[in-house]
Amino acid sequence: MTNKTPNIIRQVWSFYVNGFRNMGTWGKQVWLIILIKLFIMFAILKVFFFPDFLKTNFETDQERSDYVLEILTEPKE
């Protein structure tokens, strides 16, 4: 099993590399747009719109873990 795993990984990698190499101009432009959108969503929006709530409201790891435990185990109304 371990002997075949690198071969399968190599085959999958080769499949995708060859697919992207042989892709037309339109396909490459679409992938560029997708990558730009992913960068905007995960890098830029996260920094500005989703601050680290636990770091800003609690000073120690113990306080953070207590808060999370309380929220997770709190009965719903």
PyMOL commands that set and color helices and strands:
alter all, ss='L'
color gray80, all
select helices_A, chain A and resi 4-21+25-49+53-57+61-73
alter helices_A, ss='H'
color red, helices_A
deselect
rebuild
show_as cartoon
